[in-house]
Amino acid sequence: MFSYKIDNQIDIVLLQQHNKEELYQLVDTNREHLRKWLLWVDRRTSAEDFEKIIPMWINNYANNNGFDAGIRYNGKLVGMIGLHYIDWNNKSTSLGYFLSEEAQGKGIITKCVSAIVDYLFNEMDLHRIEIQCAANNHKSITIPKRLGFFQEGIKRDGQWLYDHYEDLIIFSLLRSDWEEL
């Protein structure tokens, strides 16, 4: 299974069924923090809610169609990173991530996104990577900016979150951009 060592403290690992309780605890402990930006949080009310999702993530990885993986910091599951879909015709993908509140401010997501971007361009031969962030999610927005992504525009009312729409800022990075950094 997919496992990618970022440094001595951070690993990205494909989650398995035996991780469902740990994943649920991560979501449940950070429920209020995560639900500000992620619509699916309220639909995950037990570890069993991940039973049908985890095989889909594994299947996507097996079919070379993206992945959803856990982020471990000193062995503890603290977040996730994933490719929503790989468009092989255009060699492009969209990247998403979340991190527990307690793990923020340590550079974990920046390191993970940087490593995955490098992997996608150099190992998977992709041409374009996109990140969409809610316009009010200032912490998330700093990641693509810090890594040299270009802000392409704003998708007005691009995401429904429980009781309101959020604008989405669209960032992209081309392989040629990455090579110049």
N, C-alpha and C positions, 0 to 999 in steps of 0.2 A: 504494500500500500504506500501511498504518497507520504513522504516525510521529508522535510527540508529544514536543515539546521541553519539558523540565521547567525547565531553567535553562541557563546557559552551559556547564555541565559534563555534564549528564545528559540523555539522550534515551532514549525507549522506542520500539523499532522492531520491526515484524513481521519475523521471520526468514525467509529464503529458502533455497533449496537451496545456494546458494553460501556460506552461513554454516555449513554442517554441520561443517566441520573446526574452525572457531573455537569452535563450541558444544561439540564433543567435547572439545577442549582445555580448555575451562572446566570441564567435568564431570570429566574425567580428573585434572586438576591439583588439584581440590577433592574428589576421590572420598571420602576418609575423613571429611572435614568434612560433606559432603552426605548420605552414607549413614546418618548418625545419625538423620535425619529423613525421608528420601525413599526409598521402596521401589524405585523404578525405576532407581536409580543403577547397580546391578550388572548390569542388562540392557543397558547402553549401553557396549559394549566397543570400538566403532570409530565413525568418522564415518558410515559406511554405516548404522549403526543408527538414524540420524536421518532417512534418506532417506524412509521411509514415514511418519514422524511429522510432519515439516514440512508436507507437503501437507494433512494433516488439520488442522493449525493454521490454514493459509491458508484452507481450506474453511470452518472454523468462523467465521472472521472474515468471509468473503464471504457466508455465510448468516446473519450477524448473530446468531450463537449462541456468542459468547465469543471469546476469543483467547488465544494464548500469545505473548508478545513478549520480545525481549531488552532488557536494560538496559545502556546504554553509558555509561561514565564516562570523560570525556576521550577518546572514540572507541573505548575498549576494552570488549569484552563482559565484564561482571562479574556478570551474574545474569539472572534472568527474572522476569516478573510475568504473571499471567494470570487470566482469568475461566474457571472450570471449565465453566460452563453458564449460560445466561440463561433463566430461567423467565419468559417474557413474560406469561403469565396473571397471575402475581403480581408482576410487575415486580421480580424479585429475582435475585441472583446470588451466587456464592461466589468469593472472591478468594484467590489463592495467590501466593507469591513465594519466591525464594531468592537469595542473594548469595554471591559468593566470599568466602573467609575474609579475604583481603587488603583487600577493599573495605569491610569492616564498620567501623562506628564513625565514618562520615563523613556520616551522615544520608541516605544515598542511598535506602534502602528507605522511610524515613519520607516523604521528598519524593515518591517515585514513587507510593506508596499514596495519599497526600493528593491528588495531582494526578488519579489515576485515579478516586478516589471523587468528586471534584468533577465530573469529566467524566461519570461514570455518572449522577449525580443531575441535573446541569444540561443535559447534551447528549443523553443517552440516556433521560432521564425515568424512571429506575428509582426504586423505592420503598425497597428494602432490600438491604443488602450484608452478607454473612456472611464471617467469617474463622475458620478452625479451626486451632488450634496445638497441637502436642504439649505436654502439661502440663509436661514437663521442658525444653522448648525456650525457655528464659528470654529469649533475645534476640528471638525471634520474637514472644513474648507482649507485649513492650514496645511493639511497633508499634501494634496496635489500641488498647491502653490509652492511649498517647500521643495518639492521634487521636480520642479520645472515644467509641470503641466501647463498648457495654455487654456485660459478661460475662453470658451467659444461663445457662450451666451447663456441666457436664462430661459428655461422652460416654465413659462408662467402657469401657475396652478398645476404643476406637473405631478404632484403627489397628494393623494387624499390621506389624511392622518386623523382618523376617528371622528372629528367634528369640524375639520377645516382643511382647506387646501394649503399646500406649501409650494412656493416657487422652488425649482431645482436649478442649481448652477451646474452647467456642463463643462467639464474639463477634459482635454485630450492630450495625449502624448504620442508622437510618431517615433518610430525607431530612429530616424535621422536626428530628431531632437535629442533623444537619449544619448546617442553617440557623441553629440556635441557637448554634452554636460560634463 
